């Protein structure tokens, strides 16, 4: 996705089109469009800025996940863990601010670190050389890729392959792109802790001759127990794997209302008449039933396997288990407006104890952008144009 595109990672729309669609409403908004169950300025999840040490305050911040076209890079990429601060929702509206004072975010080549990690995209048949550069890391790491078939030594599990990339080391994995579809990759060293620190992302293998939909987006959902990151940042908290208590819920690493921010969030921007394709991935440890308002979608692919037409039933809720990947399609053919997409475990649609928030984004028709409602949403998301 180029820097001039707006919306969730994917095709999006151009910044120029976005500004034209917002019209004179621009983003001079009136406040108060949403009702919350608590005072929106209450800080429900403490990002730890008052207690973390100076080193944590000086960390770089994560960026939105970029799509890395490996076909254009000779099928080679270097992933480097970077200590970074991750702002899930940096404002005081709707239960914010919410964030992780430190993460272990992957950066691709010279790109920015992100949580989730960069989206690696290529065409079926390529042989990928993925180098894990652990030169500056403090902890051992590995890379494990779901979906594709690879040799034993490239499976990324330290205990069964004998390969652990220690601090100060680099290692190159050979990953054949031999199964088309949407796949997950993640660190497989101390897996629950390292994924909780943000070390996961998408590998997308397009089949030969692949045709994108009119709008096509990537969306990874996850629930977080922020105690682990806060503990690593020096806060007086203790993460307990046997008593995990998620208190933040994200779409592409952001909590609502930041999920609707056109540049940093992941709104699903559409024009009426579009065919829309979304690649849903669960990077968390809990199942998430994802629901889209006012549209019925069909599942066209799961974990790299295309669904035959007979199985492509219309539905509006899909339960996505941990590590599962689904590709859905729908037609943007309803009354142009703004329609939610959210986890229907509705206690995941919160920031701390404030509802709404968390694992929620939305379908936004360009025809609805020149409205006061959209302008209000942009104010909550912190978008200033």
N, C-alpha and C positions, 0 to 999 in steps of 0.2 A: 504494500500500500504506500503510495507516495505521500510526502509530507503535506501535499495540498488537498488530500482527501479527508473527509469528515465522516465520523461514525465509527462503528465497531471495526476491528481489523477485518479487511476484506475489500470489496469493490467500492463501497461507499458512494458519496457524491463529492463533487469538487467544492472547495471552500467558496469559490465564486458563486456557484449555484446555491449553496447554503445561505450566503449573505443576501442573495437576490430573493430567496424564498422567504426569509424572515421579514423582508420589506421594512417599512418605516417603524414597525414595532421594535425592530432592532433588539436591544435587550434592555431597554429602560423599563423595568418591570415594576408592577405593584406587588408588595409582599402579601403573604397570607393565603396562598391558594390551597394549601394542604392542611388537613387536620391531623394532629398527632395526639397520642395518648399521654404524653408528658410534655413539659416545657421544651421546645426544640433547642434551646440553648444549653440544656443540661448535658454535661460531658458524661456519657454512659460508659465508654471504653477509654480508659486513660492511656494515651500513647506514650506516657512516661517522660515527657519533655522536662518535667520539673526535677526528676531524679536521675536521669541518665547522665553519664559523664560527658565531658567535653568532646571526647573522641567520637561518641555516637552522634552528637549534635553536628559534627563536621562531616558526616557521611554524605555521599551523593544521594540524590533521590532517584527512585525508579522512574522509568518512562513507560508509556503504553507498549505492549508487545508489538514488535515489528514483524512483518512477513519477510523472511529471507529466501529469496529465489536462488536455490542451489544450482539450478540449470544455468544461471547466469554467472555463477562463481566456480565453474568447473567441478561441481559436486564436492567441494571441500569447504569446511567451515571450522572455526575454532570457537568453542564455548568456554567462557572463563567465569568462574564464580566471583562475584563482587559483593562486598559488604555494602549494603545500601539501606537507606530509610525508605519505607513504603507507606505512602499516604493513601489510605483506602477512601476516606472522605475527610478532607482537611478542614472543613468549616464547622461552625458551631450550630448550624441548622440541623434539624431532624436527628438529634442524638449524637452529633459529632462533637469534636473530631474523633475519627476512628483511624487507627493505623498501627503499623509495626515499627518500633524504633530501630530495629535492625533486621535485615534479611540476608540470605545468601542468594542473590539474584544472578541469573545467567546473563552474560552479554555475548553477542555473536560478533566475532572479529572486532572491528573498531566501533561497534554500535553501543547504544546505551543499555545498561542493565534493566531488566524488566521482570515483573511477577504478574502473571505467568511468564515463563521464559519465551524467547523469540520463537515464532512459528516457522519451522523449517519446511520448505515446500520444494518439490521436485517432480519429475515425470517418472513413471514406472519404467524399470529397466536400468536406471542409473545405479552406479556403485558409489556410495557416499563415504567420504573419509572425514570423520568427525573427531576432531582433536579436543580433548579435555585438558585445558591449561590450568593446572592447579598451583602454578608458580607462587602466587601471592596469597594462597588460602591458608587458613589455620587448621583445617580439618581434612581428613581423607574424603574423597568422593569417587563416584563411578558414574557411568551412563548406561541406562537400560532402556531399550526401545521395544515397545509393544508392537505386535502385528506382523512385522517383517521376519523372514527366516534368515538366520545368520549362523556363523560358526560358533561352536561352544565358547571359544575364548573371547568372543565379542558380545556375550550375553550380559555383561555388566554386573554380575553378582559376585562380590568378592569371595564368598565362602565356597562357591562351586566352580569358579574360573581361576582362582588364585591371583587375580589381578585387582589390586587396589591402587588408586592414584593418590599417593601420599602428598602432603604439603611440599611444595618445591618441585614437584614432578609434572610431566606431561605424558599423555598417552593418546594414541590415535586408534579409534574404533573403525572397523570396516563394516558398514551397514548397507547391505543390498536393498535397494528399493524395489523388492520383488513381489510385494502385495499392495495393490492400489487401495487407497482409502485414507481415513483419518485415524491416526495412531497417537498414542501417548508416549512421552519419554520422561525419565526422571532419574534422580540419583538413587542408587540402590544400596548405599552404605548407610547403616542406621536409618532405614527407609522412613519410618513414621516421623522421626525428628527432622530429617533433612527435607522431606516434602513439606512438613509444617513450616519450615524456614523458607519455602518458596521455590524449591528446586524441581520444577516440573514444567512441561510444555507440550506442544503439538508438533508431530511430524505428519505432514500431508503429502501423500503420494498420489498424484493425478494419473489416471489411466491414459494411455496413449490416445491422442485425439480428443481429450477432455474439453467439453464446452461449458464454460461458466454460465450460471443463471444471470438474469438481469441484475440482481443484487445477490451477493454471496458473502457470508460473514462467518467468523470463527468466534465461538464463545465457550470459555471454560468456567465452570462454577466450582466453588469450594467453600467449605466452612472451616473456621480457624479457631484454635485455642490460643489466644494472643499471649498467654502466660509464657510460652516458650521463648518467643522473640523478646519479650520484656525481661525475662530472666537473663538472656544473653546480653541484654543492654545494661544489666547491672541493677535492675529493679529488685525490690524485696518481695519477690513472688517465686513460687516453685511450680514448675510444670510436672504433672503426674500422668504418665502415659496410661496408667490403669484407671485414672479418673479424669479423662479428657472432658473439658467443658467448653464447647465452642461458644464464642461470644462475638464473632464477626462472620459475616456471610457475604460472599462476593460473586460478581460476574466480571470475568477478565480482571480480577484483582481489585475491583472497586465496589464499594457499597453505595446503594442509593442514598441520596440523590446524585452522587458523583457519577454513577453509571450512565446518567443521561447527558453528561457533559459531552458536547460534540467532538472535542479534541482529545480529552483525557479519558472519557468514558466509552460506553459501547451501545449507544442507541442504534436501533435497527431502522435505518433511514430508507424509505421506499417512495416510489411514485405509483399512483394508481395504475393498475394493469401489469405491474412487474410480476415475474416469477421470482420468488425469494428462496434461497437455499441457505440453511444455517447448519454449521457443523458444531454440534454440542458435545462437550467433553466434560467429564467429572474428574477433577483433580483432587477431590477430597476423600474422606473416609466414611461418609454417610451417603445414603441414597437421596436423590433430589427429584421429586416429581415436578417437571417443568411444564408450565401452563402458559398458553398464549390466549389473550382475550380476542374474541370476535373473529377469529380466523380458525379454520380447520386445516391441519397439515397432514401430510403423509410421510412416513418414514421410508426413505429410499436406500439407506445403507446403514449397516451396523458393524463396527469393528472390522471394516474392510470388505464386508460381504454385501453386494447389492441385493436388495429385496426384489423378488419377482413381483410383477404388477399385481398379481392376485393377493399379495400380502400388504399392499400399500393402502391400508384402510385409513379413511379420514378420522382424525381424532384431534383433541385439543389439550390433552395432558399426556406426558410421557415420563415414566420413571427411569431416571438415569442412575445406575448403580456406580459405585466407585470404579474408576478406570474405564468405564464404558464410554463408547463413542457412537453417536447417532448422527446421521445426516437427515435433515427434514426439509421438505419443500412445501410452500403454500403460495397461493395467488393473492396478491394485494388487490382485492376486488370488492372491498366493503366501503362504507361511507368514510371518506378520508378524514382521519382524526389521529388521536394519540391513544394507543392501546397497550396495556401492560403485558410484559412477559415476566413471570416470577416463579419461584419455588412455591408449590402448594402445600408444603409443610409451612404454614403461614407464620409459625414462630421463627422461621428463618428470614422473614421479611421485616427485619428489625435491626436497629443499631443499639446494642445494649438492651434496655427495656423500652426503647422508643420505637413505636410503629407509626408509619411505615419507614422502611430503610432496607439495608441488607441486600439480599439476593433478588433484586428487582431491576429490570430495565424496561424498555418499551419499544413498540413499533411506532415510528413517527412518519406520517405522510408529509411530503413536502408541501402539499396543499394546506396543511394545518399549521405550518410554521409561522405564518403571518397572523398570529392570534395572541390575545392576551394570556390565554392559558399556557401556551408554549413559552411565552416570555417569562411568566411566573416560574415555570419549571426550570428555565435556564438560570434564573436568579438563585433558586435553591441549589442548583448544581454548581454554582459559582462561575458560570460562563459570562464573560464581560464583552465578548465580541472582538 
